[in-house]
Amino acid sequence: RVVSYDLGAPPVSIGKGKFKIVTQAKSRTKAEARASALAKSQARAFAKASAKAKARAAAVRAAAAKAAAKAQAAGAGATRTTGRFELCGGLAYELLQPGKGQPASVGKAVQLRYEGRLAQNARRFDKGVMKFRLGRGEVIQGWDEGVKGMLQGERRRLLVPSKMGYGQKGAPPFVPRNADLIFDVELLQC
């Protein structure tokens, strides 16, 4: 028969009038203590690593804020980082190279170097340099919207849906009907 008391003492076995300490219960207690100590040690290590990660993240945020403040103070000469941006009507662009100077705005004459490809198979259908007034409908809608805000020297990849390109008519024989288009454009002048 095993008797145990809830006082933190190990279980005691009673047999033939003698009391024996049950060693199995004692060893289980030692194992639990080791496991508990290991868990506490791991928790301390995790907390320490977590604190270091938080400190690194704070340093990165501070550096980003400092860079943003510096760019804002520089004003028009500030550059933007590369990335992908979504615009209205399904139009999107990827910033390939940031530019400098005043942004292109509606009504300004702009000059672009461009290369046009079909999104379906990446076949090039046009390439050259073009000058036009921004926002006046002189070019496809995808260009009017996608070039707005570009800085001189900036390069973008415009991802133009068919409704903002040549639409249902296409531009035979090179651009089929309802074709999505990709234009790599560089703003030369604005």
Order of alpha helices (4+ residues) and beta strands (2+ residues): beta-beta-beta-alpha-beta-beta-beta-beta-beta-alpha-beta-beta-beta
